[in-house]
Amino acid sequence: MDQDAFFIEIQSHFDEALPFVVYRKPNQKTVTALLQEEDELHTVSDFSESGFVFSPFDTTTSETILMPQSQSFEMRLDEYVSTQSNEAVVTTSVEAAKGAKEQHIALVEKGINEIENTGLKKVVLSRKQKINHNYESPVSIFKRLLDTYATAFVYCWYHPKVGLWLGATPETLLSVENRKLYTMSLAGTQKKEDTLEVNWGAKEIEEQQLVTDTIVYNLKDIVDNLQVSETHTHQAGTLLHLKTDITAIVHDSDAKLASIIKALHPTPAVCGLPKLEARDFIIANENYDRSFYTGFLGELNIMTEKKRANTRRNVENLAYGAVKKHTTLYVNLRCMEVDAQGAQLYVGGGITASSKPALEWEETVNKLQTVATVL
């Protein structure tokens, strides 16, 4: 499909206040759009549905939203070509709201105190910041996300009864295809300089290991053949993280998918350890509603047709294809909620007993600056 026509159709859908999502997967060129044909708000019941899901951080009080594949029109742009000019990108200056630094440092100190005096091992604490901007179309912001984040899951999601969200997340919650499960643990953050050969401190290494160990523990009784990679440095935009890849085999994936999602979400990388205690501390102390920040989103049981290989052996079977389904979900990080007044940007960091409150504040500033460059 022609690129201009592709984005004109998306803009038209937005102008008509109809739900849609448009996205590109990490390290790919294809951009996919799912345009819902009416404005009804659909939700997931048991994760056996097919479509695109958008789920909140706290799934105990809010439902997961579904754009059903059967009630949506799919468009595909085979290769997105950047329209960004050769002019230097102007970095948006982000100034913290009055008292924001003191409030976040106090929150981190409270988290450290909780860790030192209870069974809590880690808690991920976040904040949001509003940035005023000259309102522009979501398509324009989405294009700049595409230009900036080649290795992330880049998306623009809209529902007139919920709102407009955009993001570029580096973290996969899970992927399931042909019974093979893939997930990851992602923790630690530092700014990229000239190389990926960087030194990681004890705090980041400890945090990464906690995340990995917890994911493995939560999955070990649900899946088979669990495999864990070596930990390595992963680049996401201008930031670096520690990453470990985890794979396994899922039997009877329809029945197991809901239980796997429940076991993984919210991950230690966005919530903490133990999960329930960390979530309760976050809800009680962050003093704002995360909404869809640190929730998850992506393709759920998407049906695709795969033709047989065009070989002499299969020539008589070319008319027959195998219908397969796959699920790929991402953690909603590096995201923003946009309206006519501005953008709400969300950032956070993992807190352990060895955390330094002032450094945790600086980490949120770096992350915020990274996301704000597209505004």
Steps between C-alpha positions, in 0.01 A plus 500: 500500500621851422648668810313829463168320449575279801544791739215704348267208576619489862457876540149476353410225747624719786307802369184286497565401865527130420736263687826390340852385572801533273834343589837367391678211669865524611763489224237471227397727213133400467240726663162346581171673577178357642203732451189414699184550298284640785568679830386224737735430793588129498677322787679168547331222695752210503771583242361254248386796284685625190602859447714774651494538878574804717523417869547716813762460771240398759291227338322430829293819470506579126426287196719419200372671185475307173482615140352180350664372185158389371353851533794698368655579164871423468742707294867429444784723386777268381781745566487831679727762342606784728376845403720672755709783358877511521483788744632436850238375742419762761500346846197595706598654832307344786469703816368321807191635668554690824565258784516195271860418586443521875183291474667225299806485725270474803309217329824314426616545859169356619546204266853434630372516858226249414758265349725527806220431748273248324522203266494729196812447284434744216237754404472696175399860568387740232371846431323680219562843357287715276668670205317773313538487125348640186234242428573302188360186345586166664632386162776763515611390847481134396725562199764659722481198731558277196798711400651496849445147635594230248553232768182567702133412462359831374126564514216750486177381667169687510151439628255793533371358831848459647752736343808527279824322597833477321826334594818316411559218744818290513349219707314189382260349751464177301479351154335168419505332158494129416505423874832682546498767770742791512530759775774717646621667815606861459646716776762765563534822305781725385545750219671377184827666418733364230485124563291213633804381697404664828546425868197417710489565874407256775153656535411444130642146495311408818178647364537312170560169675194548723284556192640195319470267800139603563389446139661156497336409833155615385519305174669176605179315590305623193741435212760244389863522387567838661820657362676815626761694299804688620427855610604764247477875435203609289454840334162676491526842340760696695481271803666169589353218712602158626302228324459123534305289245279218628337228286278200572248259344127545571262205482134569425569870446132606500452381856839616621518850351285669766696332779833598342390864470386495863834351606702765316297821540589730657864404460761572770645755258190720528356399838744333741548199727304337647246604239189543714679693776672724246176569313321592823783737597490666156123552505512635856796735459550623143201736538388475138333240277746328264211408271655320199859592584684174590202302376538293183387516138530310175368229272284233663435174313536674165407265216736484203509270198830340406526345155700185440846541351501513120698180447448205267391284793231750602388620158174305517423655841562865417130578523494395863644719775536453871319752717716579801465742786752688703506725805758772561455731797718789614534684831374858461814703577633825348144610438281807510132590511423791266211743483441852367662660807822301503660166571522303823835321505565207734840391636630288789781289634568192711577561868706259711672533837811638326317771304609864527195731494674786317624262229154349463366849434765555232406170336139616461625830355707314238209276406262795482738691275525200268123473453448876471723528191208396278281792613 
